[in-house]
């Protein structure tokens, strides 16, 4: 088998139909919302971020241990499991990224204008969700990682946890940076819409943290045992 890992994962349909249907509905609602009011871009992106939490959490080890990915794992053309993991992540987040692009292009075509900083901060939110949800769901069934994260955010909301106020009481710039970085990593939705000022370095640190997390998992890909369970 000489097919590339990315092409393989795209062809085996990592996402259940109802997830893709939900994404389609959210994109259509987002486009309609922006058409009614161009200022509602962040509302559309917020809905997309929520769906992306479940899409990116597509699960790897459960299906790999059942032999679903044997054709690509055993392929001679596959150079290392790190590449397999990276392609699995890319295939997992691709639908959400496509929806994100459609919404942005729609807003731009309707006359929306943004600064480079605002575009970058919104993309960092997507990157953080895509990285953390995929990693959290690596050893879980599809969607479980996103469900746990969403449940945690709901619990924090019910207990009135203010992520934006994590830096209150911090006395040094380093402490403020660390607190803001933790806030946007735990709740990337803070990077959308109107929110308290976030130090620019925290956005960069959040993006670097997401990228470092992915690279670390991919680096140790060969240490994961895919065959701990009996295959059905």
FIGUNU-183322 format. One record per residue: x, z, y of N, C-alpha, C in turn; residue in three letters; residue number from 1; chain. Coordinates in steps of 0.2 Angstrom, whole numbers. Each point is the difference from the previous one (the first is absolute). Layout:
<sites>
SITE   n.c1   n.c3   n.c2  ca.c1  ca.c3  ca.c2   c.c1   c.c3   c.c2  residuo  num  cadena
SITE      X      Z      Y      X      Z      Y      X      Z      Y      ALA  NUM       A
...
</sites>
This chain:
<sites>
SITE   n.c1   n.c3   n.c2  ca.c1  ca.c3  ca.c2   c.c1   c.c3   c.c2  residuo  num  cadena
SITE      4      0     -6     -4      0      6      4      0      6      UNK    1       A
SITE      0     -5      4      4     -1      6     -4      1      7      UNK    2       A
SITE     -6      3      0     -3      1      6      2      5      4      UNK    3       A
SITE      0      0      6      3      5      5     -5      7     -1      UNK    4       A
SITE      3      6      1     -4      6      0     -6      0      5      UNK    5       A
SITE      2     -3      6     -6      0      5     -6     -4     -2      UNK    6       A
SITE      2     -6     -3     -5     -5     -2     -4      3     -6      UNK    7       A
SITE      4      4     -4     -4      3     -6     -5      5      2      UNK    8       A
SITE      3      5      5     -5      5      2     -6     -3      4      UNK    9       A
SITE      1     -5      3     -6     -3      4     -5     -3     -5      UNK   10       A
SITE      3     -3     -5     -4     -3     -5     -4      4     -5      UNK   11       A
SITE      3      6     -1     -4      5     -4     -5      4      3      UNK   12       A
SITE     -1     -1      7     -6      4      3      1      7      0      UNK   13       A
SITE      5      3      4      1      7      0     -6      4      3      UNK   14       A
SITE     -4     -3      4     -6      3      3     -6     -1     -3      UNK   15       A
SITE     -4      5     -1     -7     -1     -3     -4     -4      5      UNK   16       A
SITE     -5     -4     -2     -4     -4      4     -4      4      6      UNK   17       A
SITE     -2      6     -2     -4      4      5      5      2      6      UNK   18       A
SITE      6      1     -1      5      1      5      1     -6      5      UNK   19       A
SITE      0     -6     -3      1     -6      4     -6     -2      3      UNK   20       A
SITE     -6      2     -3     -6     -1      4     -1      5      6      UNK   21       A
SITE      2      6     -1      0      5      6      5     -3      5      UNK   22       A
SITE      6     -3     -2      4     -2      5     -3     -6      4      UNK   23       A
SITE     -3     -5     -4     -4     -5      4     -5      2      5      UNK   24       A
SITE     -4      5     -3     -5      2      5      3      4      6      UNK   25       A
SITE      5      3     -1      3      4      6      3     -5      5      UNK   26       A
SITE      3     -6     -3      3     -5      4     -5     -3      4      UNK   27       A
SITE     -6     -2     -3     -6     -3      3     -3      4      6      UNK   28       A
SITE      0      7     -2     -3      4      5      5      1      6      UNK   29       A
SITE      6      0     -2      5      1      6      0     -6      4      UNK   30       A
SITE      0     -6     -3      0     -6      4     -7     -1      5      UNK   31       A
SITE     -5      2     -3     -7      1      4      1      5      5      UNK   32       A
SITE      3      5     -1      1      6      5      4     -3      6      UNK   33       A
SITE      6     -3     -2      4     -3      5     -3     -5      4      UNK   34       A
SITE     -4     -4     -3     -4     -6      3     -5      3      5      UNK   35       A
SITE     -3      6     -1     -4      3      4      3      4      6      UNK   36       A
SITE      6      3     -2      4      3      5      7      0     -2      UNK   37       A
SITE      4     -3      4      8     -1     -2      3      7      0      UNK   38       A
SITE     -3      5      4      4      6      0     -1      4     -6      UNK   39       A
SITE     -4     -2     -5     -1      3     -6      5     -1     -6      UNK   40       A
SITE      6     -3      2      5     -2     -5      2      6     -4      UNK   41       A
SITE      1      6      3      2      5     -4     -5      3     -5      UNK   42       A
SITE     -6     -1      2     -6      2     -5      1     -4     -6      UNK   43       A
SITE      1     -7      1      0     -4     -6      7      1     -4      UNK   44       A
SITE      5      2      4      6      1     -4      0      7     -4      UNK   45       A
SITE     -4      5      3     -1      6     -3     -3     -1     -7      UNK   46       A
SITE     -6     -4      0     -3     -1     -6      4     -3     -5      UNK   47       A
SITE      5     -5      2      4     -3     -4      6      4     -3      UNK   48       A
SITE      2      5      4      5      5     -2     -3      4     -6      UNK   49       A
SITE     -7      2      1     -3      4     -5      0     -4     -7      UNK   50       A
SITE     -2     -6      0     -1     -4     -6      7     -1     -3      UNK   51       A
SITE      5     -1      5      7     -1     -3      3      6     -4      UNK   52       A
SITE     -3      6      2      2      6     -4     -1     -1     -7      UNK   53       A
SITE     -6     -3     -2     -2     -1     -7      3     -7     -3      UNK   54       A
SITE      1     -5      4      3     -6     -2      7      1     -2      UNK   55       A
SITE      4      3      4      7      1     -1      1      5     -6      UNK   56       A
SITE     -4      4     -1      0      5     -6     -2     -4     -6      UNK   57       A
SITE      3     -5     -2     -2     -4     -6      2      3     -7      UNK   58       A
SITE      5      5      0      2      2     -6      5     -4     -4      UNK   59       A
SITE      5      3     -2      5     -5     -4      1      3     -7      UNK   60       A
SITE      2      7     -1      2      2     -6     -5      0     -5      UNK   61       A
SITE     -7      2      2     -5      0     -5     -1     -7     -4      UNK   62       A
SITE      0     -5      4     -1     -7     -2      6     -2     -4      UNK   63       A
SITE      6      2      3      6     -2     -4      1      3     -6      UNK   64       A
SITE     -2      6     -1      1      4     -6     -5     -3     -6      UNK   65       A
SITE     -5     -3      3     -5     -4     -5      2     -7     -2      UNK   66       A
SITE      6     -2      3      2     -6     -2     -3     -6      5      UNK   67       A
SITE     -3      1      5     -3     -5      4      5     -4      4      UNK   68       A
SITE      6      3      1      5     -3      4      6     -2     -5      UNK   69       A
SITE     -1      0     -6      6     -2     -5      2     -7      2      UNK   70       A
SITE     -4     -5      1      3     -7      1      5      0      5      UNK   71       A
SITE     -1      4      6      5     -1      5      6      6     -1      UNK   72       A
SITE     -2      5     -3      5      5     -1      6     -2     -5      UNK   73       A
SITE     -3     -4     -5      5     -3     -5      3     -6      2      UNK   74       A
SITE     -2     -3      5      2     -7      2      7      0      1      UNK   75       A
SITE      4     -5     -2      7     -1      1      1     -2      7      UNK   76       A
SITE     -5     -3      4      1     -2      7      0      6      5      UNK   77       A
SITE     -3      6     -3      0      5      5      6      4      0      UNK   78       A
SITE      3      1      6      6      3      1     -1      7      2      UNK   79       A
SITE     -1      5     -5     -1      7      2     -7      2      2      UNK   80       A
SITE     -1      6     -2     -7      3      2     -1      1      7      UNK   81       A
SITE      5      1      4     -1      1      7     -4     -6      3      UNK   82       A
SITE      2     -6     -2     -3     -6      2     -7      0     -2      UNK   83       A
SITE     -2      2     -6     -7      0     -3     -4      5      5      UNK   84       A
SITE      3      6      1     -3      5      4     -2     -3      7      UNK   85       A
SITE      5     -3      3     -1     -3      7     -5     -5      0      UNK   86       A
SITE      0     -4     -5     -5     -5      0     -7      2     -2      UNK   87       A
SITE     -1      6     -4     -6      3     -1     -3      3      6      UNK   88       A
SITE      5      3      4     -2      3      7     -3     -6      4      UNK   89       A
SITE      4     -5      1     -2     -5      4     -7     -3     -2      UNK   90       A
SITE     -1     -1     -6     -6     -3     -3     -6      5      2      UNK   91       A
SITE      2      6     -1     -6      5      1     -2      1      8      UNK   92       A
SITE      5     -1      4     -2      0      7     -2     -6      4      UNK   93       A
SITE      1     -6     -4     -1     -6      3     -7     -2      2      UNK   94       A
SITE     -6      2     -4     -6     -1      3     -2      4      6      UNK   95       A
SITE      3      6      1     -1      4      6      3     -3      6      UNK   96       A
SITE      6     -3     -1      4     -3      5     -3     -6      2      UNK   97       A
SITE     -3     -4     -5     -4     -6      2     -6      2      5      UNK   98       A
SITE     -3      5     -2     -6      2      4      2      2      7      UNK   99       A
SITE      6      4      0      2      2      7      2     -6      4      UNK  100       A
SITE      3     -5     -3      2     -6      4     -6     -4      2      UNK  101       A
SITE     -5      0     -4     -6     -4      2     -4      4      6      UNK  102       A
SITE      0      6      0     -3      4      5      4     -1      7      UNK  103       A
SITE      7      1     -1      4     -1      6     -1     -7      3      UNK  104       A
SITE      1     -5     -4     -1     -7      2     -7     -1      4      UNK  105       A
SITE     -5      3     -3     -7     -1      3      0      3      7      UNK  106       A
SITE      3      6      0      0      4      7      5     -4      5      UNK  107       A
SITE      5     -3     -2      5     -4      4     -4     -6      2      UNK  108       A
SITE     -4     -4     -4     -3     -6      2     -6      1      5      UNK  109       A
SITE     -2      7      0     -6      1      5      3      3      6      UNK  110       A
SITE      7     -1      1      3      2      6      3      7      1      UNK  111       A
SITE      1      3     -6      3      7      0      7      0      2      UNK  112       A
SITE      2      4      3      8      1      2      2      7     -1      UNK  113       A
SITE      6      0     -3      3      7     -1      7      0      1      UNK  114       A
SITE      3      6      1      7      0      1      4      0     -7      UNK  115       A
SITE      6     -1      0      4      0     -6      0      6     -3      UNK  116       A
SITE      0      6      4      0      7     -3     -6      1     -3      UNK  117       A
SITE     -6     -2      2     -7      2     -3      0     -4     -6      UNK  118       A
SITE      2     -7      0      0     -3     -7      4      3     -5      UNK  119       A
SITE      6      2      2      5      3     -5     -3      6     -2      UNK  120       A
SITE     -3      5      4     -2      6     -2     -6     -1     -5      UNK  121       A
SITE     -4     -5      1     -6     -1     -5      3     -2     -6      UNK  122       A
SITE      5     -5      0      3     -2     -6      3      6     -4      UNK  123       A
SITE      3      4      3      4      6     -3     -6      4     -4      UNK  124       A
SITE     -6      1      3     -5      3     -3     -2     -3     -7      UNK  125       A
SITE      0     -7      0     -1     -4     -6      5      1     -5      UNK  126       A
SITE      7      0      2      5      1     -4      0      7     -3      UNK  127       A
SITE     -1      5      4      0      7     -3     -5      0     -6      UNK  128       A
SITE     -6     -2      2     -6      0     -5      2     -4     -6      UNK  129       A
SITE      3     -6      1      2     -4     -6      5      3     -4      UNK  130       A
SITE      5      4      3      5      3     -4     -2      6     -3      UNK  131       A
SITE     -3      5      3     -2      6     -3     -5      0     -5      UNK  132       A
SITE     -5     -5      1     -6      0     -5      3     -3     -6      UNK  133       A
SITE      4     -5      0      3     -3     -6      4      5     -4      UNK  134       A
SITE      4      3      4      5      5     -3     -4      6     -3      UNK  135       A
SITE     -5      2      3     -5      6     -2     -3     -2     -6      UNK  136       A
SITE     -2     -7     -1     -4     -2     -6      4     -3     -5      UNK  137       A
SITE      7      0      0      4     -3     -4     -1      2     -8      UNK  138       A
SITE     -2      6     -1     -1      3     -6     -7      2     -2      UNK  139       A
SITE     -4     -3      5     -8      2     -1     -4     -6     -1      UNK  140       A
SITE     -6      0     -2     -4     -6     -1     -1     -3      7      UNK  141       A
SITE     -3     -6      0     -1     -4      6     -5      4      5      UNK  142       A
SITE      3      0      6     -4      4      5      0      7      1      UNK  143       A
SITE      3      3     -5      0      8      0      5      2      5      UNK  144       A
SITE      5     -3      2      5      3      5     -4     -1      7      UNK  145       A
SITE     -3     -5      1     -4     -1      6     -5      5      1      UNK  146       A
SITE     -4      1     -6     -5      5      0      2      7      1      UNK  147       A
SITE      6      2     -2      3      7      1      2      1      7      UNK  148       A
SITE      3     -6      3      2      1      7     -6      0      5      UNK  149       A
SITE     -5     -4     -2     -7      0      4     -3      7      0      UNK  150       A
SITE      0      3     -6     -3      7     -1      4      5      4      UNK  151       A
SITE      7     -1      0      4      5      4     -2     -1      7      UNK  152       A
SITE     -1     -6      3     -1     -1      7     -7      3      2      UNK  153       A
SITE     -5     -1     -5     -7      3      1      0      7      0      UNK  154       A
SITE      4      3     -5      1      8      0      3      2      7      UNK  155       A
SITE      5     -3      2      3      2      6     -5     -1      6      UNK  156       A
SITE     -4     -5      0     -5     -1      5     -5      6      0      UNK  157       A
SITE     -2      2     -6     -5      5      0      3      7      2      UNK  158       A
SITE      6      1     -1      4      6      2      2     -1      7      UNK  159       A
SITE     -1     -5      3      1     -1      7      8      0      1      UNK  160       A
SITE      4     -3     -4      7     -1      1      1     -5      5      UNK  161       A
SITE      4      2      5      1     -5      6      8     -3     -2      UNK  162       A
SITE      0     -6     -3      7     -2     -1      3     -2      7      UNK  163       A
SITE     -3     -2      5      3     -1      6      3      6      3      UNK  164       A
SITE     -2      6     -2      3      6      4      5      3     -5      UNK  165       A
SITE      3     -3     -4      5      3     -5      6      2      4      UNK  166       A
SITE      1     -3      6      6      1      4     -1      6      5      UNK  167       A
SITE     -6      3      0     -1      5      5      4      6     -2      UNK  168       A
SITE      4      3      4      5      5     -1      7     -2     -2      UNK  169       A
SITE      1     -6     -1      7     -3     -1      4      1      6      UNK  170       A
SITE      6      3     -1      4      1      6      5     -5      1      UNK  171       A
SITE      2     -4     -5      5     -5      1     -2     -7     -1      UNK  172       A
SITE      3     -5      3     -2     -7     -1      0     -2     -8      UNK  173       A
SITE      5      3     -3      0     -2     -8     -6      3     -3      UNK  174       A
SITE     -2      6      2     -6      2     -4     -6     -4      2      UNK  175       A
SITE     -1     -2      6     -5     -4      3      0     -7     -4      UNK  176       A
SITE      6     -3     -1      0     -6     -3     -2      1     -8      UNK  177       A
SITE      2      5     -3     -1      1     -7     -8      2     -1      UNK  178       A
SITE     -3      3      5     -7      2      0     -4     -6      1      UNK  179       A
SITE      2     -4      4     -4     -7      1      1     -5     -5      UNK  180       A
SITE      6      0     -3      1     -4     -6     -4      2     -6      UNK  181       A
SITE      0      7     -1     -5      2     -6     -7     -1      2      UNK  182       A
SITE     -2      0      6     -7     -1      1     -2     -7     -1      UNK  183       A
SITE      4     -5      2     -2     -7     -1      1     -2     -7      UNK  184       A
SITE      4      3     -4      1     -2     -7     -6      3     -4      UNK  185       A
SITE     -2      6      2     -6      3     -4     -6     -3      2      UNK  186       A
SITE     -1     -2      7     -6     -3      2      2     -6      4      UNK  187       A
SITE      1     -6     -3      2     -6      4     -5     -2      5      UNK  188       A
SITE     -6      2     -1     -6     -2      5      1      2      7      UNK  189       A
SITE      5      5      1      2      2      6      3     -5      5      UNK  190       A
SITE      3     -5     -4      3     -6      4     -5     -5      2      UNK  191       A
SITE     -7      1     -1     -5     -5      2     -4      4      6      UNK  192       A
SITE     -3     -5      4     -4      3      5      3      5      5      UNK  193       A
SITE     -4      4      3      2      4      5      3      7     -3      UNK  194       A
SITE      6      2      1      2      6     -3      5      3      5      UNK  195       A
SITE      2      6     -2      5      4      5      6     -4     -1      UNK  196       A
SITE      4      1      6      7     -4      0      4      2     -6      UNK  197       A
SITE      3     -5     -3      5      1     -6      7     -2      2      UNK  198       A
SITE      5      4     -1      6     -2      2      2     -7     -4      UNK  199       A
SITE      3     -5      4      2     -6     -3      4      0     -6      UNK  200       A
SITE      5      5      0      4      1     -6     -4      2     -6      UNK  201       A
SITE     -6      3      0     -3      2     -6     -3     -6     -3      UNK  202       A
SITE     -2     -5      4     -3     -6     -3      6     -4     -4      UNK  203       A
SITE      6      0      3      5     -3     -4      2      4     -6      UNK  204       A
SITE      0      7      1      2      4     -6     -6      0     -5      UNK  205       A
SITE     -6     -1      1     -5     -1     -5      1     -7     -3      UNK  206       A
SITE      1     -5      3      2     -6     -3      6      0     -5      UNK  207       A
SITE      5      3      2      6      1     -4     -2      4     -6      UNK  208       A
SITE     -4      6      1     -1      4     -6     -4     -4     -5      UNK  209       A
SITE     -5     -4      2     -4     -4     -5      5     -5     -3      UNK  210       A
SITE      4     -3      3      5     -5     -3      5      4     -4      UNK  211       A
SITE      2      5      2      5      4     -5     -4      3     -6      UNK  212       A
SITE     -6      1      0     -4      3     -5      0     -6     -6      UNK  213       A
SITE     -2     -6      3      0     -6     -5      6     -1     -3      UNK  214       A
SITE      6     -1      4      6     -1     -2      3      5     -5      UNK  215       A
SITE     -2      6      1      2      5     -5     -4      0     -7      UNK  216       A
SITE     -6     -2      0     -4     -1     -6      3     -6     -4      UNK  217       A
SITE      1     -5      4      3     -6     -3      7      1     -3      UNK  218       A
SITE      4      4      4      6      1     -3      0      3     -7      UNK  219       A
SITE     -4      5     -1     -1      4     -6     -5     -3     -5      UNK  220       A
SITE     -1     -7      1     -5     -3     -4      2      0     -7      UNK  221       A
SITE      6     -1     -2      2      0     -7      0      7     -3      UNK  222       A
SITE     -1      5      3     -1      7     -3     -7      1     -2      UNK  223       A
SITE     -5     -4      2     -7      1     -2     -1     -2     -8      UNK  224       A
SITE     -3      4     -4     -1     -2     -6     -7     -3     -1      UNK  225       A
SITE     -1     -6     -2     -6     -4      0     -4      1     -6      UNK  226       A
SITE      3      3     -5     -3      0     -7     -1      7     -3      UNK  227       A
SITE     -2      4      4     -2      7     -2     -6      1     -4      UNK  228       A
SITE     -5     -5      1     -7      0     -2      0     -5     -6      UNK  229       A
SITE     -5      1     -5     -1     -5     -4     -4     -5      3      UNK  230       A
SITE      1     -6     -2     -3     -6      3     -7     -1     -4      UNK  231       A
SITE     -5     -2      4     -6     -1     -3     -1     -7     -2      UNK  232       A
</sites>
